[in-house]
Amino acid sequence: MEKQVKDADAALAGLQDGMTLMVGGFGLCGIPENLIAALVRSGAKGLTCISNNAGVDDFGLGLLLKQRQIKTMIASYVGENAEFERQLLSGELEVQLTPQGTLAERCRAGGAGIPAFFTPAGYGTEAAEGKETREFDGKMYVMERWLRADFSLVKAWKGDTNGNLVYRHTARNFNPMMAMAGKVTVAEVEHLVQPGELDPDQIHTPGIFVHRIFQGANYEKRIEQRTVRQRA
């Protein structure tokens, strides 16, 4: 199966309005910049996006919010995006806030074929409203459902044309579990190499989970908030 595609636009072939997307990254670290830009160009509407957060106003998923392309956001943290806040408070955007560990496990469960699991996170709070709860060994737990997506969009440091991926440091974040949970998983990489060039012991996501791969370009790798101490 040929997995290498020309660019981000080709990688999104088959994208339609109303689809569910998983988008890797944590803040702006490890986000698939080229694929997000291609999503904006596609003009797809009514999307459900599953991601740790919604980027910032002028970068990351914030670009999709700005174009009103996202209908529902399933996320853990949204504090850096003023447009997100405005759309949420005005009722333009449906939001499902999920504890961060729960979000990661819901994605992992989707890839592992586990339809539901129990977690103590969120019990007794609004996060548990409408969900089944159960006691195990004297402690209360909340049942959470798996998450799966029509497209999973991830970003890796290196990859080969068979789809094997290597992430770099904290840019790994949500990418590995999301790569497992998409009907179509698309990976953009900074360095695309030939099969055999990656050390098998260093591969984080096996190529069996990746359907399309391309080499990205012009990465900005923005930092949300840069905090440094003053010089002496």
C-alpha positions as CSV (number, residue, x, y, z in Angstrom):
1,M,0.0,0.0,0.0
2,E,1.4,3.4,-1.1
3,K,1.2,5.7,1.9
4,Q,3.3,8.7,0.8
5,V,1.3,11.6,-0.5
6,K,2.5,14.9,-2.1
7,D,1.3,17.4,0.5
8,A,-1.2,18.2,3.2
9,D,-4.0,19.0,0.7
10,A,-3.6,15.5,-0.9
11,A,-3.5,13.9,2.5
12,L,-7.0,15.2,3.3
13,A,-8.6,13.5,0.3
14,G,-12.1,12.4,1.4
15,L,-12.6,15.0,4.0
16,Q,-16.3,16.0,4.2
17,D,-18.4,18.5,6.2
18,G,-19.5,17.1,9.6
19,M,-16.7,14.7,10.1
20,T,-14.9,14.1,13.4
21,L,-11.2,14.9,13.6
22,M,-8.5,14.1,16.2
23,V,-5.7,16.7,16.1
24,G,-2.5,16.0,18.0
25,G,-0.5,18.5,20.0
26,F,-0.4,20.1,23.4
27,G,-0.9,23.8,23.3
28,L,1.0,24.6,20.2
29,C,3.7,21.9,20.8
30,G,3.5,19.1,18.3
31,I,0.5,20.3,16.3
32,P,0.2,19.3,12.6
33,E,0.7,22.8,11.3
34,N,0.5,21.9,7.6
35,L,-2.6,19.8,8.0
36,I,-4.4,22.5,10.0
37,A,-3.6,25.0,7.3
38,A,-5.0,22.6,4.7
39,L,-8.1,22.2,6.8
40,V,-8.6,25.9,6.6
41,R,-8.1,25.9,2.8
42,S,-10.6,23.0,2.5
43,G,-13.4,25.1,3.8
44,A,-14.9,22.0,5.5
45,K,-17.7,23.0,8.0
46,G,-19.5,21.5,10.9
47,L,-16.5,19.6,12.2
48,T,-16.1,18.0,15.5
49,C,-12.5,18.4,16.7
50,I,-10.9,16.3,19.5
51,S,-7.7,17.9,20.7
52,N,-6.1,18.8,24.0
53,N,-6.9,22.5,23.4
54,A,-8.0,24.9,20.7
55,G,-4.8,26.6,19.9
56,V,-4.6,30.4,20.1
57,D,-6.6,33.1,18.2
58,D,-4.3,33.2,15.2
59,F,-2.6,29.8,15.1
60,G,-3.4,26.1,15.5
61,L,-7.0,25.2,15.7
62,G,-7.8,28.8,16.4
63,L,-7.6,29.3,12.7
64,L,-10.5,26.9,12.2
65,L,-12.5,28.6,14.9
66,K,-11.9,31.9,13.2
67,Q,-13.5,30.6,10.0
68,R,-16.4,29.0,11.9
69,Q,-15.4,25.5,10.7
70,I,-15.7,23.8,14.1
71,K,-19.2,22.9,15.4
72,T,-18.1,20.9,18.4
73,M,-14.9,20.9,20.4
74,I,-13.9,18.1,22.7
75,A,-10.9,19.3,24.7
76,S,-9.3,19.6,28.1
77,Y,-7.9,23.2,28.2
78,V,-9.1,26.2,26.3
79,G,-7.7,29.2,28.2
80,E,-5.5,30.7,25.6
81,N,-8.1,31.4,23.0
82,A,-10.3,34.5,23.3
83,E,-12.3,33.6,20.1
84,F,-13.0,30.2,21.6
85,E,-14.4,31.8,24.8
86,R,-16.5,34.2,22.8
87,Q,-18.1,31.4,20.7
88,L,-18.7,29.3,23.8
89,L,-20.4,32.0,25.7
90,S,-22.5,33.1,22.8
91,G,-23.7,29.5,22.1
92,E,-22.1,29.3,18.7
93,L,-19.8,26.4,19.7
94,E,-20.7,23.2,21.5
95,V,-17.9,22.3,24.0
96,Q,-17.3,19.1,25.9
97,L,-14.6,19.7,28.5
98,T,-12.8,16.6,29.6
99,P,-10.1,16.1,32.3
100,Q,-6.8,15.8,30.5
101,G,-5.9,12.3,31.6
102,T,-9.4,11.1,30.8
103,L,-9.2,12.7,27.3
104,A,-5.9,10.8,26.7
105,E,-7.3,7.5,27.9
106,R,-10.5,8.0,25.8
107,C,-8.3,8.4,22.7
108,R,-6.1,5.4,23.7
109,A,-9.2,3.3,24.3
110,G,-10.6,4.1,20.9
111,G,-7.4,2.8,19.3
112,A,-7.3,-0.3,21.5
113,G,-10.9,-1.3,20.9
114,I,-12.1,-0.6,24.4
115,P,-15.6,0.9,24.2
116,A,-15.7,2.2,27.8
117,F,-13.7,2.4,31.1
118,F,-14.1,3.6,34.6
119,T,-12.1,6.5,36.1
120,P,-12.3,8.4,39.4
121,A,-11.5,11.7,37.7
122,G,-14.5,14.1,37.6
123,Y,-16.7,12.1,40.0
124,G,-19.0,14.5,41.9
125,T,-18.5,17.3,39.4
126,E,-20.2,18.6,36.3
127,A,-17.9,16.4,34.3
128,A,-19.8,13.3,35.6
129,E,-23.3,14.7,34.9
130,G,-25.4,12.2,32.9
131,K,-22.7,9.5,33.1
132,E,-22.9,6.1,34.7
133,T,-21.1,5.8,38.1
134,R,-20.1,2.8,40.0
135,E,-18.4,1.9,43.2
136,F,-15.2,-0.3,43.2
137,D,-13.6,-1.2,46.5
138,G,-15.2,1.6,48.3
139,K,-14.4,4.3,45.8
140,M,-16.7,5.9,43.2
141,Y,-15.8,5.9,39.5
142,V,-17.3,7.5,36.3
143,M,-17.8,5.6,33.1
144,E,-16.2,7.2,30.1
145,R,-16.7,6.2,26.4
146,W,-13.9,5.8,23.9
147,L,-13.2,8.4,21.3
148,R,-12.6,7.6,17.6
149,A,-12.4,9.8,14.6
150,D,-12.9,9.9,10.8
151,F,-9.5,11.5,10.4
152,S,-6.6,11.5,12.9
153,L,-4.1,14.3,12.1
154,V,-0.7,13.9,13.8
155,K,2.7,15.3,13.6
156,A,6.0,13.5,14.1
157,W,9.7,14.4,13.9
158,K,10.7,11.6,11.6
159,G,8.8,9.0,9.6
160,D,9.4,6.5,6.9
161,T,7.3,5.9,3.8
162,N,5.8,2.8,5.5
163,G,4.3,5.2,8.1
164,N,6.5,4.4,11.1
165,L,6.8,7.5,13.3
166,V,9.3,8.9,15.8
167,Y,8.3,11.8,17.9
168,R,10.7,14.3,19.5
169,H,10.6,15.0,23.2
170,T,7.4,16.7,24.6
171,A,6.1,17.1,21.0
172,R,5.0,13.4,21.4
173,N,2.1,14.3,23.8
174,F,-1.3,13.2,22.4
175,N,0.0,12.2,19.0
176,P,0.6,8.4,19.6
177,M,-2.8,7.6,21.0
178,M,-4.6,9.7,18.4
179,A,-2.7,8.0,15.6
180,M,-4.3,4.7,16.7
181,A,-7.9,5.9,16.8
182,G,-8.6,7.3,13.3
183,K,-10.3,5.5,10.5
184,V,-7.8,7.4,8.4
185,T,-4.6,8.5,10.1
186,V,-2.5,11.2,8.4
187,A,1.0,12.0,9.6
188,E,3.1,15.0,8.7
189,V,6.7,14.7,9.5
190,E,9.7,17.0,9.5
191,H,12.0,14.3,8.0
192,L,10.7,11.6,5.7
193,V,13.1,8.7,5.2
194,Q,13.1,5.4,3.4
195,P,12.2,2.1,5.1
196,G,15.0,0.7,7.2
197,E,16.5,4.1,8.1
198,L,14.7,4.3,11.4
199,D,16.0,2.3,14.4
200,P,13.1,-0.2,15.1
201,D,13.7,0.3,18.9
202,Q,13.0,4.1,18.5
203,I,9.7,3.9,16.7
204,H,6.8,5.2,18.7
205,T,3.9,4.6,16.3
206,P,4.1,1.6,14.0
207,G,3.2,2.1,10.4
208,I,0.2,-0.2,10.7
209,F,-1.7,2.7,12.2
210,V,-0.8,5.3,9.6
211,H,-2.6,5.5,6.2
212,R,-1.0,8.6,4.7
213,I,2.3,10.4,5.3
214,F,4.1,13.4,3.8
215,Q,6.9,15.7,4.6
216,G,5.8,19.0,6.0
217,A,7.5,22.4,5.5
218,N,7.9,25.9,6.9
219,Y,7.2,25.0,10.6
220,E,6.8,28.0,12.9
221,K,6.7,26.0,16.1
222,R,5.3,28.9,18.0
223,I,5.4,29.2,21.8
224,E,2.1,30.2,23.6
225,Q,3.8,32.0,26.4
226,R,7.5,32.4,26.6
227,T,8.6,33.1,30.2
228,V,12.2,33.8,30.9
229,R,14.0,35.4,33.8
230,Q,15.5,38.9,33.4
231,R,19.2,39.2,32.8
232,A,21.2,40.1,35.9
